[in-house]
Amino acid sequence: MLLAGDIGATKTNLAIFSPDTGLTRKAETTVRSTQYPSLKAIVVEFLAAVDLAVDKAVFGVPGPVVGGEAEVTNLPWIVSEGRLRDDLGLNEVKLLNDLESTAYGVPHLPADDLFSLNDARPREGNKVVLAPGTGLGEAILVYHDGRYHVIPSEGGHADFAPTNLFEIRLLRNLIGKFGHVSYERVCSGSGIPHIYAFLRKNRFAPELPEMKDALREAEDPTPIIVQKAMTGECELSIATLNAFVSILGAEASNLTLKVMATGGVYLGGGIPPKILSKLKDGTFMASFVNKGRFADMLAHVPVYVILNDKTALLGAASYGLEM
Protein backbone atom coordinates (compact mmCIF):
# COMPACT_ATOMS: atom_id res chain seq x y z
CA MET A 1 0.00 0.00 0.00
CA LEU A 2 0.93 3.64 -0.44
CA LEU A 3 1.39 6.36 2.16
CA ALA A 4 0.70 9.82 0.72
CA GLY A 5 1.24 13.14 2.45
CA ASP A 6 0.69 16.85 1.98
CA ILE A 7 3.18 18.64 4.22
CA GLY A 8 2.45 22.24 5.16
CA ALA A 9 3.93 24.77 7.54
CA THR A 10 0.65 24.77 9.49
CA LYS A 11 -0.75 21.28 9.04
CA THR A 12 0.18 17.92 7.57
CA ASN A 13 -2.32 15.56 5.89
CA LEU A 14 -1.46 11.88 5.65
CA ALA A 15 -3.47 9.04 4.13
CA ILE A 16 -3.03 5.44 3.04
CA PHE A 17 -4.18 4.21 -0.36
CA SER A 18 -4.35 0.84 -2.05
CA PRO A 19 -3.99 0.10 -5.78
CA ASP A 20 -7.15 -1.99 -5.45
CA THR A 21 -9.29 0.98 -4.39
CA GLY A 22 -7.52 3.83 -6.19
CA LEU A 23 -7.94 7.26 -4.62
CA THR A 24 -10.26 6.04 -1.88
CA ARG A 25 -8.52 6.61 1.45
CA LYS A 26 -8.17 3.59 3.72
CA ALA A 27 -7.01 5.70 6.68
CA GLU A 28 -6.07 9.34 7.16
CA THR A 29 -5.04 11.95 9.69
CA THR A 30 -4.40 15.68 9.93
CA VAL A 31 -1.97 17.08 12.51
CA ARG A 32 -0.37 20.42 13.34
CA SER A 33 3.10 20.32 11.79
CA THR A 34 4.71 22.58 14.40
CA GLN A 35 3.91 20.09 17.17
CA TYR A 36 6.39 17.57 15.74
CA PRO A 37 10.18 17.68 15.41
CA SER A 38 10.18 16.02 11.98
CA LEU A 39 8.12 14.42 9.25
CA LYS A 40 9.45 11.05 10.38
CA ALA A 41 7.85 11.56 13.82
CA ILE A 42 4.43 12.25 12.27
CA VAL A 43 4.61 9.21 10.00
CA VAL A 44 5.76 6.85 12.76
CA GLU A 45 2.88 7.94 15.00
CA PHE A 46 0.31 7.60 12.20
CA LEU A 47 1.45 4.16 11.05
CA ALA A 48 1.48 2.86 14.63
CA ALA A 49 -2.08 4.09 15.14
CA VAL A 50 -3.57 2.59 11.97
CA ASP A 51 -1.58 -0.66 11.98
CA LEU A 52 -1.46 -0.88 8.19
CA ALA A 53 1.67 -1.95 6.33
CA VAL A 54 2.89 0.34 3.56
CA ASP A 55 5.85 -0.18 1.26
CA LYS A 56 6.19 3.17 -0.49
CA ALA A 57 5.42 6.83 0.19
CA VAL A 58 5.00 10.09 -1.69
CA PHE A 59 5.06 13.47 0.07
CA GLY A 60 4.30 16.93 -1.28
CA VAL A 61 6.49 19.48 0.52
CA PRO A 62 6.63 23.30 0.37
CA GLY A 63 9.85 24.39 -1.30
CA PRO A 64 12.01 23.12 -4.16
CA VAL A 65 13.06 19.47 -4.21
CA VAL A 66 16.64 19.08 -5.38
CA GLY A 67 18.40 15.73 -5.56
CA GLY A 68 15.70 14.05 -3.55
CA GLU A 69 16.01 16.51 -0.66
CA ALA A 70 14.05 19.54 0.45
CA GLU A 71 14.34 22.19 3.13
CA VAL A 72 10.72 22.68 4.18
CA THR A 73 9.59 26.29 3.91
CA ASN A 74 8.62 27.84 7.26
CA LEU A 75 9.51 24.67 9.22
CA PRO A 76 12.92 23.69 10.65
CA TRP A 77 12.83 20.40 8.74
CA ILE A 78 15.14 18.98 6.12
CA VAL A 79 13.56 15.93 4.47
CA SER A 80 15.39 13.40 2.33
CA GLU A 81 14.01 10.57 0.23
CA GLY A 82 16.89 8.28 1.15
CA ARG A 83 16.81 8.95 4.89
CA LEU A 84 13.04 8.62 5.09
CA ARG A 85 13.19 5.37 3.13
CA ASP A 86 15.77 3.92 5.50
CA ASP A 87 14.26 5.29 8.73
CA LEU A 88 10.76 4.10 7.87
CA GLY A 89 11.81 0.79 6.33
CA LEU A 90 10.07 1.47 3.00
CA ASN A 91 10.98 0.29 -0.48
CA GLU A 92 10.58 3.69 -2.07
CA VAL A 93 10.02 7.32 -1.03
CA LYS A 94 9.41 10.22 -3.41
CA LEU A 95 9.31 13.94 -2.61
CA LEU A 96 7.33 16.36 -4.76
CA ASN A 97 7.07 20.12 -4.52
CA ASP A 98 3.70 20.92 -2.92
CA LEU A 99 2.38 22.68 -6.03
CA GLU A 100 3.64 19.81 -8.17
CA SER A 101 1.58 17.54 -5.94
CA THR A 102 -1.47 19.81 -6.25
CA ALA A 103 -1.10 19.78 -10.03
CA TYR A 104 -1.13 15.98 -10.10
CA GLY A 105 -4.44 16.17 -8.23
CA VAL A 106 -6.14 18.63 -10.59
CA PRO A 107 -7.17 16.11 -13.31
CA HIS A 108 -8.93 14.04 -10.63
CA LEU A 109 -11.12 16.83 -9.26
CA PRO A 110 -14.87 16.48 -9.90
CA ALA A 111 -16.91 19.51 -10.96
CA ASP A 112 -18.21 19.97 -7.40
CA ASP A 113 -14.65 20.68 -6.22
CA LEU A 114 -14.26 23.60 -8.64
CA PHE A 115 -15.78 27.10 -8.60
CA SER A 116 -15.84 28.69 -12.07
CA LEU A 117 -14.93 32.36 -12.45
CA ASN A 118 -16.00 32.64 -16.09
CA ASP A 119 -18.16 30.86 -18.65
CA ALA A 120 -15.35 29.53 -20.84
CA ARG A 121 -15.89 26.01 -22.11
CA PRO A 122 -13.50 23.32 -20.76
CA ARG A 123 -11.19 21.84 -23.40
CA GLU A 124 -8.01 19.83 -23.74
CA GLY A 125 -4.72 21.68 -23.54
CA ASN A 126 -2.04 22.74 -21.09
CA LYS A 127 -3.18 23.85 -17.65
CA VAL A 128 -1.61 26.00 -14.92
CA VAL A 129 -2.04 26.10 -11.16
CA LEU A 130 -1.43 29.18 -9.01
CA ALA A 131 -1.81 28.89 -5.25
CA PRO A 132 -1.67 32.03 -3.11
CA GLY A 133 -1.40 30.98 0.50
CA THR A 134 1.45 31.89 2.82
CA GLY A 135 3.50 32.18 -0.37
CA LEU A 136 2.65 31.99 -4.08
CA GLY A 137 3.09 28.55 -5.62
CA GLU A 138 2.88 27.79 -9.32
CA ALA A 139 2.92 24.63 -11.44
CA ILE A 140 2.26 23.60 -15.04
CA LEU A 141 0.41 20.62 -16.52
CA VAL A 142 1.56 19.88 -20.06
CA TYR A 143 -0.96 17.94 -22.17
CA HIS A 144 0.78 15.35 -24.36
CA ASP A 145 -0.29 12.00 -25.82
CA GLY A 146 -3.66 12.12 -24.13
CA ARG A 147 -2.44 12.72 -20.57
CA TYR A 148 -1.05 15.44 -18.33
CA HIS A 149 2.61 15.70 -17.33
CA VAL A 150 3.39 18.00 -14.40
CA ILE A 151 6.27 20.48 -14.40
CA PRO A 152 7.15 22.12 -11.06
CA SER A 153 7.87 25.83 -11.01
CA GLU A 154 9.14 28.55 -8.69
CA GLY A 155 7.49 31.19 -10.87
CA GLY A 156 6.06 32.95 -7.82
CA HIS A 157 9.56 34.29 -7.20
CA ALA A 158 9.81 35.90 -10.65
CA ASP A 159 9.99 39.71 -10.82
CA PHE A 160 6.75 41.54 -10.02
CA ALA A 161 5.68 43.52 -13.10
CA PRO A 162 3.30 46.42 -12.33
CA THR A 163 0.46 47.06 -14.77
CA ASN A 164 -0.73 50.50 -13.60
CA LEU A 165 0.53 53.65 -11.88
CA PHE A 166 -0.54 52.47 -8.43
CA GLU A 167 1.43 49.23 -8.80
CA ILE A 168 4.46 51.18 -10.09
CA ARG A 169 4.43 53.24 -6.88
CA LEU A 170 3.98 50.08 -4.82
CA LEU A 171 6.93 48.44 -6.56
CA ARG A 172 9.17 51.47 -5.99
CA ASN A 173 8.28 51.42 -2.30
CA LEU A 174 9.01 47.71 -1.91
CA ILE A 175 12.27 47.87 -3.88
CA GLY A 176 13.46 50.35 -1.27
CA LYS A 177 12.68 47.79 1.45
CA PHE A 178 13.61 44.47 -0.12
CA GLY A 179 15.70 45.11 -3.23
CA HIS A 180 14.20 42.27 -5.27
CA VAL A 181 10.39 42.23 -5.40
CA SER A 182 8.74 39.04 -6.58
CA TYR A 183 5.08 38.29 -7.23
CA GLU A 184 5.06 36.37 -3.94
CA ARG A 185 6.07 39.58 -2.15
CA VAL A 186 2.72 41.19 -3.06
CA CYS A 187 0.46 38.32 -4.14
CA SER A 188 0.34 36.01 -1.14
CA GLY A 189 -0.70 35.89 2.48
CA SER A 190 2.66 37.33 3.45
CA GLY A 191 2.31 40.01 0.75
CA ILE A 192 -1.13 41.36 1.67
CA PRO A 193 0.21 43.29 4.72
CA HIS A 194 2.78 45.00 2.45
CA ILE A 195 -0.02 46.35 0.25
CA TYR A 196 -2.03 47.44 3.30
CA ALA A 197 1.00 49.20 4.83
CA PHE A 198 1.70 51.05 1.58
CA LEU A 199 -1.89 52.26 1.33
CA ARG A 200 -1.87 53.33 4.97
CA LYS A 201 1.45 55.14 4.61
CA ASN A 202 0.16 57.04 1.59
CA ARG A 203 -3.07 57.97 3.40
CA PHE A 204 -5.34 56.26 0.89
CA ALA A 205 -7.92 56.20 3.67
CA PRO A 206 -7.90 56.71 7.46
CA GLU A 207 -7.05 53.58 9.42
CA LEU A 208 -9.83 52.56 11.77
CA PRO A 209 -8.70 52.62 15.43
CA GLU A 210 -9.97 49.08 15.97
CA MET A 211 -7.97 47.89 12.95
CA LYS A 212 -4.83 49.52 14.28
CA ASP A 213 -5.26 47.74 17.63
CA ALA A 214 -6.16 44.39 16.05
CA LEU A 215 -3.22 44.42 13.65
CA ARG A 216 -0.78 45.41 16.38
CA GLU A 217 -1.82 42.44 18.51
CA ALA A 218 -2.16 39.90 15.69
CA GLU A 219 0.47 37.25 15.05
CA ASP A 220 -0.70 37.16 11.41
CA PRO A 221 -2.44 40.33 10.15
CA THR A 222 -3.57 38.84 6.83
CA PRO A 223 -6.77 37.08 8.01
CA ILE A 224 -7.91 40.30 9.71
CA ILE A 225 -7.32 42.40 6.59
CA VAL A 226 -9.09 39.86 4.36
CA GLN A 227 -12.07 39.50 6.70
CA LYS A 228 -12.58 43.27 7.04
CA ALA A 229 -12.38 43.62 3.26
CA MET A 230 -14.93 40.87 2.66
CA THR A 231 -17.38 42.36 5.17
CA GLY A 232 -16.84 45.87 3.77
CA GLU A 233 -15.91 47.28 7.18
CA CYS A 234 -12.54 48.82 6.32
CA GLU A 235 -11.76 50.96 3.29
CA LEU A 236 -8.02 50.28 3.54
CA SER A 237 -8.66 46.54 3.62
CA ILE A 238 -11.04 46.73 0.65
CA ALA A 239 -8.43 48.58 -1.41
CA THR A 240 -5.77 46.07 -0.34
CA LEU A 241 -7.84 43.10 -1.48
CA ASN A 242 -8.71 44.84 -4.76
CA ALA A 243 -4.99 45.29 -5.48
CA PHE A 244 -4.21 41.71 -4.46
CA VAL A 245 -6.89 40.23 -6.73
CA SER A 246 -5.86 42.44 -9.66
CA ILE A 247 -2.20 41.41 -9.32
CA LEU A 248 -3.21 37.75 -9.06
CA GLY A 249 -5.24 38.07 -12.26
CA ALA A 250 -2.30 39.61 -14.11
CA GLU A 251 0.15 36.92 -12.99
CA ALA A 252 -2.33 34.15 -13.81
CA SER A 253 -2.57 35.40 -17.38
CA ASN A 254 1.23 35.83 -17.56
CA LEU A 255 1.67 32.15 -16.77
CA THR A 256 -1.19 31.20 -19.10
CA LEU A 257 0.48 32.96 -22.04
CA LYS A 258 3.93 31.55 -21.29
CA VAL A 259 2.73 27.95 -21.68
CA MET A 260 -0.42 28.51 -23.78
CA ALA A 261 -2.60 27.07 -21.02
CA THR A 262 -5.80 26.89 -23.05
CA GLY A 263 -6.93 23.94 -20.90
CA GLY A 264 -7.56 26.10 -17.88
CA VAL A 265 -6.27 28.06 -14.91
CA TYR A 266 -6.73 26.61 -11.42
CA LEU A 267 -6.43 28.79 -8.32
CA GLY A 268 -5.43 26.79 -5.25
CA GLY A 269 -3.95 27.70 -1.91
CA GLY A 270 -5.67 28.89 1.21
CA ILE A 271 -6.81 32.36 0.12
CA PRO A 272 -9.00 31.95 -3.03
CA PRO A 273 -11.74 29.82 -1.39
CA LYS A 274 -12.09 32.47 1.32
CA ILE A 275 -12.64 35.32 -1.16
CA LEU A 276 -14.89 33.70 -3.77
CA SER A 277 -17.32 36.61 -4.02
CA LYS A 278 -14.44 39.03 -4.54
CA LEU A 279 -12.87 36.84 -7.23
CA LYS A 280 -16.27 36.63 -8.94
CA ASP A 281 -16.99 40.41 -8.96
CA GLY A 282 -15.02 41.02 -12.19
CA THR A 283 -11.79 42.46 -10.75
CA PHE A 284 -9.82 39.27 -11.35
CA MET A 285 -11.10 38.60 -14.87
CA ALA A 286 -10.65 42.23 -15.95
CA SER A 287 -6.98 41.98 -14.99
CA PHE A 288 -6.67 38.44 -16.41
CA VAL A 289 -7.76 39.44 -19.93
CA ASN A 290 -5.87 42.76 -19.93
CA LYS A 291 -3.23 41.54 -22.37
CA GLY A 292 -3.89 43.66 -25.46
CA ARG A 293 -4.15 41.57 -28.62
CA PHE A 294 -4.53 38.36 -26.59
CA ALA A 295 -7.53 39.53 -24.58
CA ASP A 296 -9.97 37.48 -26.64
CA MET A 297 -7.91 34.30 -26.38
CA LEU A 298 -7.66 34.68 -22.62
CA ALA A 299 -11.40 35.27 -22.33
CA HIS A 300 -11.90 31.73 -23.65
CA VAL A 301 -9.60 30.11 -21.07
CA PRO A 302 -11.61 28.55 -18.22
CA VAL A 303 -10.62 29.79 -14.75
CA TYR A 304 -11.47 27.83 -11.61
CA VAL A 305 -11.00 28.08 -7.86
CA ILE A 306 -10.08 24.74 -6.25
CA LEU A 307 -12.43 24.10 -3.33
CA ASN A 308 -10.98 20.74 -2.21
CA ASP A 309 -8.27 21.38 0.40
CA LYS A 310 -7.00 17.80 0.00
CA THR A 311 -6.06 18.24 -3.67
CA ALA A 312 -2.32 18.02 -2.95
CA LEU A 313 -2.90 14.82 -0.97
CA LEU A 314 -4.85 13.33 -3.89
CA GLY A 315 -2.06 14.40 -6.24
CA ALA A 316 0.61 12.72 -4.15
CA ALA A 317 -1.52 9.57 -4.07
CA SER A 318 -2.15 9.68 -7.81
CA TYR A 319 1.56 10.01 -8.50
CA GLY A 320 2.38 7.19 -6.11
CA LEU A 321 -0.20 4.78 -7.47
CA GLU A 322 1.22 5.27 -10.97
CA MET A 323 4.85 4.81 -9.87
N, C-alpha and C positions, 0 to 999 in steps of 0.2 A: 504494500500500500504506500501511498504518497502523503507526506506531510507538506502542506503549503502554508506560507506565512506572508503577511503584509506587515512590515515593521515600520512603525512611525515614532516620531519623537514623543508623542503623547500616549498613543496606545499601540498595542500589537495584537493582530488577529491571527490565530492559528486554526487550522482545520485539517482533518484527515480525509482522504479521498481514495476510492478504489477504482481500478480500471473497469470493473464490472458494473459500477453504478455511475460512472462519469462524474459530472460536476455536482452530484448530490453529496452533501457533507455527512460523513459517518459520525464525526464528533468535532466539536469546535470550542474555542474559548477566546475571550478578549480580556486583556490585562493592561494595566498602566505600565508603560515601558520604564518609567523612571523609578519604579519600585524594585527593579531587578538590576544586578550588577552586569548582566550580559545576556545575549540572546540564548546562549547555551542553558543558562539557569531557567529561563522561561520554558524552553523546550523540554528539559528534563522533568520539570514539574508537571507539565501538560501530559507527557507520555506516561508518567507514573500514575496519573489520575485516571486516564482512559483505558489503560492496559490493552493497547492495540499495538501490534508490531508493524513498524514501517521500515522500508529499506532504502528509500530515497527522499530527498527534500528539496524544495524550491522556495526561496525567500526573496520578496521584493523589498529593497532597502533604499532609504533616501540618500542620495549621493551617487557619484560615479563609481562603477565597478571596474577595477583595473587589475588584470592578472588574477582574477578570482578573489579579490580582496576589496573591501570597502570600509571607509571610515564613516560611520553613520552620522549624518547631519543632525546637530543639536542633541546628540547623546554621546557620552564618553566611551563608545564601543568601537572596536575594530573587529570586523567579522571576516573570516576567511573560509573559503570552501573546503580547503584541505583540513584545517584544524577542526571545523565543525564535523566533517565526515569522520575523522578519527575519534574525536571526543564523544560523539553520539553513536558510534559503531554502525554507520550507514554505508551503503554501497556507493552512493552518489549524492552530492550536494551541489546545487547551482544557485548562484546569486544573480538577481536581476536588479537593475535600477527600478525604483518604485513606479516611475511613469512608464517604463518599459513593461512592467507587470500589469499596470492599468490598461495599457494598449492591447496586450494579449487578451484582456477580458472584454474589450469593447465588442468584438464580433459575436459574443455570446449573450449580450444584453437583450432582453425582450423589450418590446415597445413600451411596456408599463414602467420600465426603468429609465426612460428618456423623456425629457421635456423639450418640445420643439420650440425654437425661437423664431422660425420663419415657416413659410409654406412650401419650401423647395422640395421637390420630389426625390426620394432616396434613389441612388444609383450606384453602380459599381465604379470603383476608382480609388485612388489613394485617399487615406484619411489622416487627420491630425488630432492629437489630444493636447489640450492645454489645461493645467490644473493649478489655479491660484489657491494656495492654502497659506501655510507659514512662508513658503517660498513660491516660486513659479516654475512648475515642471512642464516639460514638453516632450512629446514623442511622435513618431511617424509610423503609419502603417502603409506599406507599399503593397499594392495589389498586383500580383503576378501569377500567371498559370492557375487562375481560379481560386487563389487563397491569399491571405494577408501575411506579410513578413514584417516584423516590427524592427524599427531602427531607434535606438535610444538617442537622446539629444540633451544637451545642456544649453539649449537655445534661450532659456530664460535669463542667462547671463550675458547675452549679446547686448550691444549698445542700445540704450533707449533713444528712439528717434522721435522727437516732438512733431506734432502735426498741426499745431496752432500757436498763436502768440502766448497764450497762457502756459502751454507746456514748454515753450522755449524759456520762459522766465523760471519755471519750475526746474528745468534742467540746469540752468545757470546757477541757481541757488544750491542744488545738490552737488554739482561739480565742485563748488567751493568747499563743501563738507567732506565729500568722499573721493574726489578725483574721478574715478571711473563710475559711471551711473548706468546700471543695467536695467532691463525691463523689470527684473525681480525687485529692484530697489523701489519701484513705484507701483508695481502691479502685483501685489501680494499682501498677505496679512501683515508682514513686517513693513511693507511700503505704505500702507494706508495712513499710519501716523505721520509719515513724512509729508504727504499731501496736506493733511489737516494742519500741521505745524506751519507750512508755507502759507496757507490761506489765512491762518490766524495772525501770523507775523505781518502780512500785507493788509491786514484789517479788511478782509473781504466782507466780514460780518462780525458783530460783537460776539464774544464767547460767553455763553450762558454761565452764570456763577456755579450752578450745579454741575455743569460739564467740567469746569475747571477743577472742582473738588473731586469729582469721580475719576477723572483722568490722572490726577496727581496720586490718588490712592491705588489705582489699578496696576496689577502686575502686567496685564496685557491690555492696552487701550483700544485695540482694534474692535473687539466685540461691542464695546460701548459706542464707538463711532458709528458702526454699521447699524446697530439697533436704533439709535437716535435718528439716523438718516431714513431708515425704513418706516419709522413711525411719524416722520415729518416734524420732529420736535426741535431740531437744531439745524439752523441754516448752514453753519459751517460744515456739519456732518453731511448734509444733503449735497453740498457742492463737492465735498471730498469724494463721495460715492459716485457722483456724476463723472468726475475726472477719472476715477478708477475704472469705471465701466467703459468709458470712451477709449482709454488707453488699452484695455483688454481687447476691445473690438479691433483696434488698429493692429495689435500684435497678432491676433488670430488670423487676420487677413494677410499679414506679412508671411506667416508660416504657410498659409494656404497657397499663396502664389509661388512660394519657393519650391514646393513639391507638387504643384497642381493637384491639390487635394479636393477633387471634384466629388469624391465619395462622402465627404462630410467633415464637419468640425465638431469635436466633442469636448465640452467643458467639464472637467472633473475638479477634484480638490474640495476643500471644506467650505469655501465661500459661495460659489455659484448657487447651490441649493438653498442657501439662506437668503438670497436676494433675487428670487425668481421674478417677482413683479417688477423689479427695477430692470432686470435684463430684458424683460418683455416690453418695456415702455417705448422702445424705439431707439434709445441712446446707443445701445450696443450695435444694432444693425446699421444705423446711420454711419457709425465709425467704420464698421466692417466693410461696407461697400464703397467707402470713400477712397477709391483707388483709380480715379480718372477713367481711362479707356477700358479698364477691367471691371468697372462697377456692375455691368450687366452680368458678366460671368459669375461674379461673386454673389450676386442676388439669387443665383440658381444653385448655390451650394447649401445643402441642408446644415443647419446648426442646432446642436442639441446640448442640453445640460444633463449630465449623468446624475441620476437620483440614487443609485445603488451604492452605498458606502463600502460595500464588500467587492467592488469591481477588481481592485488590485489583487485580492485574495483569489477570486475566480481566475484571473489572468495567470497567476503563479501556478494554480492547479492545472489550468489548460496546458500551459507550457510543460509542466511535469508529466502529465499523462501522455503527451506526445513524444517525450524524450525516448 
